[in-house]
Amino acid sequence: MSLIIVSFIFLVLIAALSISFWLKTKGIAEKQRELSFSLFETDYLFAGDFVEPKVNTIQFPRRGYSIVFDAVQYTQEGLELSGRIGNPTQLWISLLAVNFTARPYVYKVEEKWKKQSFPWWSDEWNIGSGQVAIGLLNPGSASAFHVTRTQR
């Protein structure tokens, strides 16, 4: 009789340890997913040139160029942007293509990011995009641009 009780207690302890191990493993896996997203978010924010659509505010993306939005309007056709981009270098730029992409904040796509199999930004998450070709951009000067229809 005592052997049966000892065996039963032993099985209950093994089951409790197994459940505890499973819960710990599940918690570690969740923390690993959170850490992976945090690393994705950090890499995303430091890898790109981001400007906010603020009017009459000089913003400096990487490599020193400046951008000033004169008008930012949300219309039925999408986001309409106009402004000036400046060249701080001593290089003559004969043709500059500038891509604008409207994206949600990174934390708003966390669930979509966790569902995908690749660890980078998907263009399907973009709100809209547009491109403008700026003609001659002289050293130390600024050129105007106008972008419309940045909706997907």
C-alpha positions as CSV (number, residue, x, y, z in Angstrom):
1,M,0.0,0.0,0.0
2,S,2.8,2.5,0.9
3,L,4.5,1.7,-2.4
4,I,1.4,2.7,-4.3
5,I,1.2,6.0,-2.4
6,V,4.9,6.8,-2.9
7,S,4.5,6.0,-6.6
8,F,1.5,8.2,-6.8
9,I,3.2,11.1,-5.1
10,F,6.2,10.6,-7.4
11,L,4.0,10.8,-10.5
12,V,2.3,13.9,-9.2
13,L,5.7,15.6,-8.6
14,I,6.8,14.6,-12.1
15,A,3.6,16.0,-13.5
16,A,4.0,19.2,-11.5
17,L,7.6,19.6,-12.6
18,S,6.6,19.0,-16.3
19,I,3.9,21.6,-16.1
20,S,6.3,24.1,-14.4
21,F,8.9,23.4,-17.1
22,W,6.3,23.9,-19.9
23,L,5.2,27.2,-18.4
24,K,8.8,28.4,-18.0
25,T,9.5,27.4,-21.6
26,K,6.4,29.2,-22.9
27,G,7.3,32.4,-20.9
28,I,10.9,32.3,-22.3
29,A,9.5,31.9,-25.9
30,E,7.2,34.9,-25.4
31,K,10.1,37.1,-24.0
32,Q,12.2,36.0,-27.0
33,R,9.5,37.2,-29.4
34,E,9.2,40.5,-27.6
35,L,13.0,40.9,-27.7
36,S,13.0,40.1,-31.4
37,F,10.4,42.8,-32.1
38,S,12.3,45.2,-30.0
39,L,15.4,44.6,-32.0
40,F,13.4,44.9,-35.2
41,E,12.0,48.2,-34.0
42,T,15.4,49.6,-33.0
43,D,17.0,48.6,-36.3
44,Y,14.1,50.0,-38.3
45,L,14.3,53.4,-36.5
46,F,18.0,53.7,-36.9
47,A,18.3,52.5,-40.5
48,G,15.9,54.9,-42.2
49,D,15.6,58.6,-42.9
50,F,12.4,59.7,-41.2
51,V,10.8,63.1,-41.3
52,E,7.5,64.2,-39.8
53,P,5.0,66.0,-41.9
54,K,5.3,69.3,-40.0
55,V,4.9,72.6,-41.9
56,N,7.7,75.3,-41.7
57,T,10.0,73.1,-39.7
58,I,13.5,72.4,-40.9
59,Q,14.3,68.7,-40.6
60,F,17.6,67.0,-41.3
61,P,17.6,63.4,-42.6
62,R,20.8,61.5,-42.7
63,R,23.7,62.7,-44.9
64,G,23.0,66.3,-44.0
65,Y,20.3,67.2,-46.5
66,S,17.5,69.4,-45.2
67,I,13.8,69.3,-45.9
68,V,11.1,71.9,-45.2
69,F,7.5,71.2,-45.9
70,D,5.6,74.3,-47.0
71,A,2.2,72.5,-47.2
72,V,1.0,69.1,-46.0
73,Q,-2.6,68.3,-46.9
74,Y,-4.7,65.2,-46.6
75,T,-7.0,65.0,-49.5
76,Q,-9.2,62.3,-51.1
77,E,-6.3,61.6,-53.5
78,G,-4.0,61.0,-50.6
79,L,-1.3,62.9,-48.9
80,E,-0.1,66.0,-50.8
81,L,3.4,67.4,-49.9
82,S,5.2,70.4,-51.1
83,G,8.3,72.1,-49.9
84,R,12.1,72.5,-50.4
85,I,15.0,70.1,-50.1
86,G,18.4,71.5,-49.4
87,N,21.9,70.3,-50.5
88,P,24.6,71.0,-47.9
89,T,27.4,69.3,-49.8
90,Q,29.7,70.8,-52.4
91,L,28.4,68.4,-55.1
92,W,26.3,69.4,-58.0
93,I,23.3,67.1,-58.2
94,S,21.7,67.1,-61.7
95,L,18.8,64.8,-60.9
96,L,17.6,63.7,-57.5
97,A,14.6,61.3,-57.0
98,V,13.0,61.5,-53.6
99,N,10.7,58.8,-52.4
100,F,8.1,59.6,-49.7
101,T,6.4,56.8,-47.9
102,A,3.7,57.2,-45.3
103,R,4.0,54.5,-42.7
104,P,2.2,53.7,-39.4
105,Y,4.2,53.8,-36.2
106,V,6.2,50.6,-35.7
107,Y,4.3,49.5,-32.5
108,K,1.0,49.5,-34.5
109,V,2.3,46.7,-36.8
110,E,3.6,44.4,-34.0
111,E,1.0,41.8,-34.4
112,K,1.4,41.7,-38.2
113,W,5.2,41.5,-37.7
114,K,4.8,38.5,-35.4
115,K,2.7,36.6,-37.9
116,Q,5.1,36.9,-40.8
117,S,8.1,34.6,-41.4
118,F,10.6,37.3,-42.4
119,P,12.0,39.8,-40.0
120,W,11.8,43.1,-41.9
121,W,9.2,45.8,-42.9
122,S,6.6,44.6,-45.4
123,D,5.5,47.2,-48.0
124,E,1.9,46.0,-47.5
125,W,1.9,47.9,-44.2
126,N,2.6,51.2,-45.9
127,I,-0.2,53.7,-46.0
128,G,1.0,55.2,-49.2
129,S,4.0,56.4,-51.2
130,G,5.1,58.8,-53.9
131,Q,8.2,59.9,-55.7
132,V,9.3,63.2,-57.1
133,A,12.2,64.1,-59.3
134,I,14.0,67.2,-58.4
135,G,16.0,68.8,-61.1
136,L,19.2,70.6,-60.5
137,L,20.3,70.9,-56.9
138,N,23.3,73.2,-56.6
139,P,25.7,73.1,-53.7
140,G,24.4,75.0,-50.7
141,S,21.0,75.7,-52.2
142,A,17.5,74.3,-52.0
143,S,15.0,73.2,-54.7
144,A,11.3,73.0,-54.5
145,F,9.2,69.8,-54.8
146,H,5.6,68.8,-55.0
147,V,4.2,65.3,-54.4
148,T,0.6,64.2,-54.8
149,R,-1.3,60.9,-54.8
150,T,0.7,59.2,-52.1
151,Q,-2.2,56.9,-51.4
152,R,-2.0,53.1,-52.0
